Amino acid sequence: MATFEGHPAHIDAKTWGVMVEGEGFEAVQPGDTVHVKSKGGKTWDATVSVVLELTPWGARCKTRIGTAATTTATPAPATAPAPASVP
């Protein structure tokens, strides 16, 4: 199984998938991993479940999320837990 780069793309009016672009996108197959990056900077890995369409500029795919989305922004500082209540 291979790993590809991609970005979120509409599959239909209500559903999102991934557009796999770059060198070798024609080889994408179900079961391959796509490292997805949104315009907002969030990144996550997804697994291709179906290759819906091959176009001259990329492969539009239906995916399953592999891991939770992460962001490249600096995380907010941790806050202290709330004090315990006194009976």
C-alpha positions in Angstrom: 0.0 0.0 0.0 1.2 3.5 -0.9 0.9 6.9 0.8 -0.2 10.0 -1.2 -0.8 13.7 -0.6 -4.2 15.2 -1.0 -6.7 17.9 0.1 -10.4 17.8 1.0 -12.8 17.9 -2.0 -16.5 17.6 -2.6 -17.7 14.2 -3.7 -21.3 15.3 -4.2 -23.5 18.1 -2.8 -23.4 16.7 0.8 -20.3 14.6 1.0 -16.6 15.3 1.3 -13.7 13.1 0.1 -10.2 13.7 -0.9 -8.5 14.9 -4.2 -5.2 13.1 -4.6 -2.7 15.2 -6.6 1.0 15.2 -7.5 3.3 12.7 -9.1 1.9 9.2 -9.5 -1.7 10.1 -8.4 -3.0 7.7 -11.2 -1.7 4.7 -9.1 -4.0 5.4 -6.0 -5.9 2.3 -5.0 -8.4 1.4 -2.3 -6.5 0.7 0.9 -3.9 3.4 0.2 -3.2 6.1 2.8 -3.7 9.8 1.9 -2.0 12.5 4.0 -4.7 15.2 3.8 -4.0 18.9 4.4 -6.8 21.5 4.5 -6.4 25.2 3.5 -6.8 26.0 7.2 -3.7 24.0 8.1 -5.3 20.9 9.6 -3.8 17.6 8.6 -4.9 14.0 9.0 -4.4 10.6 7.4 -7.3 8.9 5.6 -7.6 5.5 3.9 -9.0 5.4 0.3 -12.1 3.3 0.2 -13.2 4.0 -3.4 -11.5 5.8 -6.3 -14.4 7.7 -7.8 -12.8 9.5 -10.8 -9.4 10.0 -12.4 -9.0 13.4 -14.0 -6.0 15.0 -15.7 -5.2 16.9 -12.5 -6.0 14.3 -9.8 -7.9 11.3 -8.4 -11.2 12.1 -6.5 -11.6 9.5 -3.7 -14.0 8.5 -1.0 -12.1 7.9 2.2 -12.3 6.7 5.8 -10.6 8.8 8.4 -7.4 7.1 9.7 -6.6 9.4 12.7 -8.0 12.5 14.3 -7.4 15.8 12.7 -4.5 17.8 14.0 -3.5 21.4 13.5 -0.1 22.9 12.8 -0.9 25.9 15.0 0.6 26.2 18.5 -1.7 24.6 21.0 -3.4 26.7 23.7 -1.7 26.6 27.1 -3.2 24.0 29.5 -5.5 25.4 32.2 -5.5 24.2 35.8 -8.3 21.9 36.8 -11.2 23.5 38.7 -10.7 23.5 42.5 -12.4 20.7 44.4 -15.6 21.8 46.2 -15.5 21.7 50.0 -18.5 20.1 51.6 
